[in-house]
Amino acid sequence: MKELCIKYDFKYPEDKLIELAKAVKDLVDEQARFPDWSKREDIKSALKVGLILLLDEHGYPPVERDEVYVEIFEQAENFKKNRQ
């Protein structure tokens, strides 16, 4: 997420970024606890909704850029796929 700040030219406090990253990891781990999660659209949809709400709660990103959300969704899915 820090790379997204640089890529899309916005600032976000480092301490809040760490807190947000931990919350995102917890959400991904919770939503993707089923072995077939990547094939189930209901779980992937719930993950996206959860991420949107979590990001909004933390005020991230502080700019309106749909590309940021798309990249965060991709990172979340790839994170869990690569840890299996």
FENBEL-V170594 format. One record per helix or strand. SS is the DSSP state (a for helix, b for strand). FROM is the first residue (numbers start at 1). TO is the last residue. If there is no record, write none. Layout:
# FENBEL-V170594
ss = {SS | SS}
from = {FROM | FROM}
to = {TO | TO}
This chain:
# FENBEL-V170594
ss = {a | a | a | a | a}
from = {2 | 14 | 37 | 41 | 66}
to = {7 | 31 | 39 | 57 | 83}
